[in-house]
Amino acid sequence: MGLGWAKNNVNGAVFRKNSVVTHQKEQYTAYYDSTGYVVLAKRHLPAGAWQVQRTQYQGHVKDAHNVISLMVDGAGYLHLSFDHHGNPLHYCRSKAPGSLELGPLQPMVGEREQNVTYPEFHRFPNGDLLFLYRDGSSGNGNLVLNRYSPKTHQWTRLHDVLIDGEGKRNAYWQACIDPKGAIHVSWVWRESPNVASNHDMAYARSLDGGKTWQKSTGETYQLPITEKTAEYAARIPQNSELINQTSITTDAAGTPYIATYWRPQGTQVPQYQLIYLDGKQWRTAQVSQRTTPFSLSGAGTKKIPISRPQLLVATTKGKTGAYLLFRDAERQDRASVAQCADLKQSKWTMTDLTTTTVGNWEPSYDTERWKNEGVLNLFVQRTGQGDGETLENLAPQPVYILEWKPTAKLQPATGFVAPLAPATNLSRPPANALASTAPVPAADWKLVWADEFDTDGRPDPKNWQFENGFVRNRELQWYQPDNARCENGMLVIEARKEQRPNPNYRAGSTNWKTSRPTIDYTAASLNTRDRHAWQYGRFEMRGRIDTRPGLWPAFWTLGVAGQWPSNGEIDIMEFYKGKVLANVASGTAKPYTAKWHSETKALTTFADPEWSQKFHVWRMDWDAEAIRLYLDDELLNETPLSQTVNQDGTGINPMKQPHYVLLNLALGGDNGGPLGNTTFPNRYEVDYVRVYQRQ
């Protein structure tokens, strides 16, 4: 089961959109086995065993164009297309959300579905799907777009012909959907089946889900787009060894970046190139310094010494960096990555991700997990590929997932995920699959404790204890264990509006905890005190918070010794009154009065209008020198420990002792603000909490 067809690159082609995809905490992948059957597999993240199932469908694997592409819609249904090179549409979807059982082949809209090549799926932020394919042949084809709604379970045609080859040429495109839901497409033109006739790099975008299209300047296209009307990001003549179907991506603001390769004029060696929009004009930067020439002349799938690249970008501290994934014979055909911390400087470093060859493999990755978690999952299999659609005599090879999580410094941060194995068992990766310099946790972080909340019911009592009653900050809620539960791989802390007598009420009391005759709201607060505590490390939580008025979710730590605030408090995440907070507090000479090192980020500053509907990662990196607090890899607060000594004359630094973790959802109180029209119940959802320490 874990062995895939390997005589050509049909499992490893770059234009598989997608080869692997995540929905919520379920990850799916697909490949052809040694007999050409489509095999599906899924696992529960982060490290569940693979469930593997061979489907009823078989493809013509001797043609490397006939790739499998898959995506999961917002309702959890798996969509799959396969076996296309000028063929009728082969499309199906799962019988139920989360299922590996596929239904029958079916049309999408029933028109222009007899000559399909290069089908690919993309997912909108709202869970709708986009489907693109070529209708026609090499040198004479048009780009077709469909859109799927999980609410209606129906496909609709957006455009019969978005990009028109006018019977003379066709566009070889690459596409992506940015965090705001805009569609970006770039493409090269080709007039004949000869690959060397590729030329130019054009661009278009749609801000309304694919209905209308515009140039990067905002000028509206008259559709369909033709060679004459297209905007060109780069002019590249024919016979430049320009490859087709590579990669396009965007940063969080929707700025496009395109990766490809061609041979610069006056040279003999093709080089990886980055094309990007700097806000005013298109620019090109050379990524590689290769020394081996080659030619793309000829038709069909070529045996080429380098792969087509995949591109990812990330912005940290105002600097946009990039990762270009590739395979090159000059690096012994290993899976490799080129990294640049600041594209304005354009300084690239190369790292091999494997020690052994991956043959003619090209990179494809889990776009959705990268968008949501910043974790790169690559589909990897060693493959052969003869020139002009011929085969190599290569036995079936293991299929596996390579996991890599760059940090804010553009360095690797996690290791290797076990490969697919027979049935639901896990086995080791192929021998020597990882290089000695392969990705490991950044700065040698080692996972020392985690709760993934995978067992339904109450949180694990070996990890967590609960606070009870009215606790702090004159908050409105009564804390109780009943408001915390694990379900669907998450911890859910629920705030409810429910009234009952306050058992601690005392008439005439001036204490806020005992002066309230009733309990009007309930929630939960849990912590690892007396169970787990750590001095220094990386503390990480992935969660989704409700940002409506009066709600006050938090992920924080307290020191094990001393009275607050002299024991030290670190607020890795707090949210209230429309702001995300990252705080560090230590003691002063006045009891119960803290010295705060606080940074805030207003919700209105986030570019994504659906930020509150998504999961995000909050992180603390804490060592003997400083505390650094991050949101989605963006540094929010850096506090040197030289500034956290208690100002009470003791000389004690509360940040140089073990701390325990707290998770809670509060309402109102001193900081939370009025509830206004906020309705109940509402939820604070935690995917995981993890603690790493240096090895």
N, C-alpha and C positions, 0 to 999 in steps of 0.2 A: 504493500500500500504506500509505503513511504518512498517508493522509487518512481520517478517520472520518466517519460519518454525523453531521450537526450540526443537522438541522431541529428536533430537540428534545433533551432532556437525558438520553437513554437511556444514553449513554456516560459522562455526567458526574454521575450521581446519587450522593448521599451514602451511600446504603445498599448500595453495591457492597462486599461483604465477601468477597474483596478485589478491587480493580481491578488491583493490582500486588502481587507477593509474592516473597520471596527464600527459597531453600533452599540452605544452604551458601553457595557463591559464585555460584549461578545465580539470576538474577532473571527473573520471568515477568510478562507483562501480556496483556491481551485487550481487544478493542473490536470494535464493528460497523463494517464498511466502508460505502461509499456505497450498496451494494446490499443491505445487511442481513446479509451473511455474517459469521460469527464469525471474527476474525483473532487468531492467537496470535503472540507474539514472546517471545524470551528473549535474554539477554546474560550474559556472564561479568563479574562485578564486579572492579574498580570501574568500568571504562570500556570494556568490550569492545563490539564491533559487534553490532548486533541481528540475530538470525536471525528471519525473519518468514515465517509460513505461514498462508494462508487455509484454513480448515477446510471440511468438507463440510456444516456446519450453518448454518442461516439463521434469523433471528429476525424477529418482527413489530416493527420498529423504530419504527413510528408511535405506539406506546404506550410512554411513557417509564417505565412500571413494569418493562418487560421486560429488566432489566439482566443483564449477565454477571457472575457471581461465580466466583472461583477460589481454590484453595489447594493447597499441596503437602504431602503427608503425610511422615512421618518416613523412609519408604523412598524418597522422591524421586518418587513418582507425582503427576502433576498431576490435580486433580479440578475439574470445571467444571459449573456449572448456568447456564441461560439461558432467556429467553423465557417468563416467568411473570407472569401476572396473572389468577389464577383458572383456570390451565391444568393439565393433567396434568404430572407431573414430567418435566423435560428434564435429565437428568444423565448424564455420561459421565466417563471418566478416560483418561489417556494409556496407550498400549500398553506403554510401558516407562518406567523412571525416566529423567527428563531429556528425554523425547521430546515433540515437538509433534504427534505423530500421535495422534489421539483414537480411542478405540474406539467401539462402538455405544452408543446410548442404552440405559439399563438402569434397572430399579427399584432402590430402596435396600432397603426391607423389604416392599414390595408392598401396604401398607395405608395409607389416608388420603393417597394420592398423586395424587388426581384434581382437586384444587382448590387448587393451590399458588400462593402469592404471597410475595414478599420472602424468597427463600431466601438463606442466608448461611452461610459456613464460618468456623470458628475452629480454631486448632491448639493442642493441649495441649503442655506441655513435653516429654512423652515421645514426641511425634510422632503420637498419635491425633488424629482430627478430630472436631469438633462441628458439626452441621448443624441450623439452626433454620429454620422457615418457618411461615407462617400457613395453616391449613386452614380455608377459609371465605371470607367476603367482608367488606368494610368495614362495620363496625357489627355484625357477626355472624360472628366467627371465633375460633379457638383456636390457641395456640402449641404446635407439635410439635417434639420434640427427638430427633435420632438421633446415634449415636456410631459412628465407624469405627476399626477396628484394622488397621494395616498388617501385623501378623503373620498375621492370618487372612484379610485382604482382604474382610472382611465388615462390613456395617452392622447395628447393632442398635437397636431402638427404646428410648429412655429413657422417654419419656412421650408418650402419645397426646394428652393435654391437660395441659400444665403450667399455663397460665393460661387460665381458663375464662370466656368472655364470657357464659355462661348464656343464650345465644340472644338477648341484648339489646344486646350491645356486643362490641367486640374490643380487644385490647391492641396498640398500636403500640410495639414494643420497640426497645431497643438493647442489645447484649451485648458482653462482653469476657472474656478469660481472663487472670488475673493471673500474675505470675512463679511463684507457688506452685502453679498449676493450678486455683485456685478460679474458678468461673464467676460472673459478676456480670451481672444483668439489671435494667434499669429500663424503665418504660413509662408511656405515657399511655393513658387510656381514651377510646373514642369510641363513641357510640350510633347514629350515622348516617353516610352518606357525606359529610355537610357537614363540611369540615375545621374550621370554627369550633367544632364541638361537642367538640373535644379538651379534656380536663380532667385535672388532678392529675398527679403524678409518683410512681409506686410503685417499690418496690425489693425484690429478692430475691437471695440468693446460694446457691451450692452448694459445699461443701468436699469432696465425695466424687465428683466427676466427673459430677454431674447427677442422681444417684440421689435424694438427699434435699435439701430446700431449707429455708432459714432466713431470719429477719429479721436486720438489722444487730445486734440485741441478742443474737443467738444462739438466740432462740426458734424452734422447729421449726414449719414450715408444715404444716398438713393439706392435702394435695393433692386436687384442683387448687386453685390460688390464685384467689380471686374478688375482686370489688370490695369486698366486706365484710371479707374476711380479710387483704387486702394491707396491708403497711407503706407509709406515705406519706412520702417525702422532702420533698415540698412539696405543699401544697394550692393548686390553681390552678383557679378557676372556669371554666365554659364561657364562650365569647365573649371570651376574653382574648387571642386571636390566638396561642395556644399551638400550636407546631408539633409534628408527630410525627416519629419516627425521626431522632434526632440522634446523640449520641455519649456513650459512657460509657468511662471508663478508670480505672486505679488507680495508686497509687504502688507502690514495691517491697514495702511492707508489706501490700498488699492493701486499702488504704483507697480507697473509691470516690469518683469525681468525675464529675459529669454536666453536660454543656453543652447548652443549648437556647435558645429565645427565646420571650418572651411580652410582653404589654403590662401593665405594673404597674397596679394599681387606681388610678383617679383620673387616669390619663394617657392620651394618644392614640397614643403611639409605642411599637411593640414594641422591646425591647432584648435583646441577648444576656445570658444569665444563667448563672451557675455555681452548681450545687448540690453540696454536699460534706458529708462526715461528719467532724466535728472530733474524733472519739473519744468524744464524749458525746451530741451531738445533730446533727441536720441543719441546715445553714446555707445561706443564699442570698446571693450577691454579684452585683451588676450589673456587667457588663464594659464595655458600650458606652454612649455618650452620643448616640444617634441623634436626628435631628430630623424624619424623614419618616414620617408615618403610613401604614398600609396595612391591608387587611382580608384575612382568609383565607376568608371566606364563599364557599361553593360547593363543588362536587364535582370530582374528577379532579385531575390534576397542574396546579398553579397556576403562573402567571407571577408570581413574587414578587421584589421588589427586593433581597432579601438571600438568601443561601444558608443552608441548615442548617449548623451548625458541626461541626468535628471538634476534639477536645480531646486534648492530651498533657500529661503532668506529669513533672517531674524534681525530685529532691531534691538539694540541694547545701549542704554545711556546716550541715545541720540545718534548712534552709529549703526548703519546697516551693514551687516555681514552676510556672507553667502557660503553655501556648501554645494559643491558640484560633485556628483557621484558618477563614477565611470569605471571602465575596465580598459587596460592598455597592454598590448604585448610588450611594450618597453618596461612594464612593471610585472612581467611574468603572468599576465592575464589574471591578476588578482582583482577582487573588488576593492576599489580605492575611493578616497574622497579628497578633493581639493578644498581648502578652507581659506577664507579671507575675512578678517575681523572688521575691516573698514573698507568698503568699496571705493571710497575716495582716495585711499592710499594704494589700492590694487596690489597688495602683497599677498601672494598665495603660497600655502604650504601643502604638501602632499602626504597622505597617510594611507597605508594599506590596511584594509579591514579583514583580510584573510591571508593565510600563508600559502595556500595551495591555489592552483588555477581554478577559475570558474569557466574556462573554455571560451565560448562565444556569448556568454550571458550578457544581458544589458539590465540596468537597474530599473526596477519598479517598486513602489512603496505604498504603504497605507496612508493615503492622503488625509483621512479623517482623524486618525490618531495623532498624526503630526499637527494638524490644526488645533486639536482640542487639548493635547497633553505636551506637545513639544518632544514626543518620542518618535524616533524614526524606526520603523519596521520594514526591512527590505526582504522581498521574496528572492531567494537565492537557490540556484541549481546549476551545477556544471552542465553545459550543453555543447554540442557540436554544431557545425554549420558548414556545408559545402557551398562552393560558389555557384550562383545561378540556380538555386533551389535543389542542389544535390545534397546528399546525406553523408554524414560521417559514421563510421562503424564504431559507435560509442554505446556501451551498455547502459541500461537505465541507471539514473543517478539519484541520490537522495535529494529530497526537497526540504528546505528548512528556512527559518526566519532569522535574520540577523537583526538584533536590536541595538540601537545606538541613540543616546540622548545627549546631544550637545548642551553644554552649560552656557551661561552668559558670556564666558570667555571663549566660546567656540571650541570647546574641548569635549572629548567623549565623557559620558557620565554613567552609562550602564553597560552591561555586558551582553551575553549571548543567550538567546532563547532556544530551548531544545527543539530539534527538528521534528517534523512529522514522523510518526512511527506507526507500525501496525496497530489496528484497532484503537483503543484509547490509551495505550501505554506510551510512556515517554522513554526515549533512548538518548544516548549521547550524540552530539553532532559528529559528522564524518571526521575521521582522524586528521589532526592537524588543521582543522577548519579555520582556526583563529591564529592570527600572527602573535608573536611574543609582544608586539607593540599594539595588539588589538584593543578596541575600546573596553575600558574598565571604568568603574565608578570614578568620577572626577576627583582629583587629588587623593586617590586611593581610598575613597569612602567605602565602608563596608556596612551592609545592612545589619543592624544589631537588634532591631525590634520593629514589628509592624502589626497593625490590625487592618485586614482587608474587609472585614464585616461580611464575610461570605456565608455565615451560618444564620439562617433566619431565627428570629426571636430576640430575647434580651441580649444586650452586649455582653461579651465574655467577662464574667466576674473575676477571672484571673488577671484581667487587664484594667478593669474599670470599677470605680465605686461612684455613688451618687451623692449629690448634695440634696438636702431636703428643706422645704419650707421657704419662708422669706429670708434671703441670705445677705444681700448687699445692695448698696447704691439706691435704696428706696424704690427698687424696681417693682413693677406691678405683678409679676408672675410668682406663683408658688411652685417651687421646684419639686418634682416627684418622678420616680423611676418609670412610671407608666407611660410617660411621654417620649421615651427613647426606645427604638426597636431597630433590628436589622432586617432588611428585606431587599430582595433583588440585588444583593451584593453591596448594599449601602447602609450606613447608619442614618436613620431618620430621626431628627429631634423636632418634635411637633409642638407648636404653640396653639393652645386652645382657649376659647372663651367659654368658661363653665363656672358656675357659682355654687358655693357651699360655705358653711360656717368656718371661720378661722378657729382651729382648736386652741390657739394660743391667745385668743382675744381676752383683753382685760379692760373693762370699762374704766374710762378716765386715764388710761395709760398715755404717756407722752412718747413712748417708744414706737416708732413706725411699724415695727414688726408685730406688736401686740395691740396697737390701737385700731387696727382695721377689723371690723366685725365679720367681714366676709372675704373669701378668696374669690376673685373675679376672673383670673386668668391662670393657666398652668403651662409649664414648659419643663425642660430637663437640663441639668448640668451634671456632667460626669468628668472624672479625672483619674489619673493614674497614681495618685498619692498613696503611699504605703505599699505600692505594688511595683512601680517602675519609675526611676528617675535617672537623669543622665547629666553629666557635666561636659559640655562642649559637644558639637556634632552638627549634623544637618537634620533639621526637623521639617517634615514636609506633609502637607495636607492637600488633597484634591477635593473640592467641594463646590456646591451651588448654594447661593444665599438669596433669600428674599429681601429685596431692597425697599419695600414699602415703608411708609412712615411709622415710627415708633418701634421698629424691630431692631434688635441689637445682638446679632450673632458674633461669636468670637472663637478664636483658636489661639491659646496663650499658654504661658508657663509661669510657675511660681517656684521660688527657691524653697528647699525643704526645711531650712532652719531660719528662725527669726520671725518677728512680727511684721506684718505688712506696714509700710513698703520696704522696710529694711531687709526683708528676705529677697527682694528683687522680683520684678514683674516684667515679662516680655510679651507684648501683644503682637504675635505674628500676623494675626488678622483680627480686626474689629471693623464693624460697619454700623454707623448710625447717622441720622440726619443728612443722608445723601453723600456720605464720604466714607472711603476706605481709609483706615488708620493703621499705622505701623509704629508701635511705641516701645520705649524702654524706660523703666522707672526704677529708681533707687531711693534710699532713705535720706531724710534731712534731720535737723536738730529738733524739729517739731513732730511729735507723734502723729501718725496717720496722715502725714503730709509728704507727698512724693516730689522728687525732682524728676521731671519728665523730659525725655528726648523723643519728640513726637513729630511724625510726618503724616500728611494727609493727601489724598487724591480724590477729587470730586468725581462723582459718578458722571456728571455732565461732560467731563473731559475725555471719556472713553469714546473712541471712534465707532465702536460697534453698537448700534441701537439695541441689539438683542443680548448685550453683555449679561444682563441679569438672568437670562434664561439658560445660560451656559455654565458648564463646570470650569473652574479655574484652579490653578495651583499656587498655594501660598507656601513660602519656604523661609526658614532661618538657617544661615550658616554662621556658626558660633565657635570661636576659638579663643585662645588666651589673649588675643590682641583686640578683637572687635566682634560686634554682633551686626550681621547684615540681614536685612529683611527684604524679601522679594515677592512680587506678584507676577505670575506668568513670566518669570525670568527677568523682569524689570526691577532694578534695585530701587526700593523706596526709602530705606533708612539704613545708614551705616553709623554706628555709635561705637567709638573706641572704648575699651574697658577702662582706660585711664580716666574716663569721665563718669564712671558708675560707682565710685567709692562712696559709701554712705557718709553723709555730712553730719554725723552725730558724735564725732570724736573717737569712734572705735577703730577707724581705719579699715573696717571690714568692707570687702567688695562682694556684694551678693551675687554678682555674675561669675564668681569663681567658686561656686558650689553647685551641687546637682540641682536640677529643676525637674518638676513633674509637669505633665501636660493636662490642660483643661479644654473641654469643648462645651459650649453652652449657648442657649438662645434666650436672651433677656428681652423684656418689654418695658419701654418708658424709663422711668426712674431719673436719676440725676443727669444722665447723658442721652438716653434713648430718644427723648422728645415725645410729643403727643402722638397717639395712635391715629388720630384723624378718622378717615374712612376705611382704614385697613380692615379687611375681612378675615375671618378665621374659619377653619384652622389654616396655618401656614407652616412651611417646613424649612429646615436647615438640613441639607443632605451632604453627607460626607462619604466619599468614595473610599478613601483610605487615609491612614495616618502612618508615617514611616519615620524611623530614626536611624541615621547612619552615623558612624564614627570613623575616624581615620584609622587605617590598619597599622 
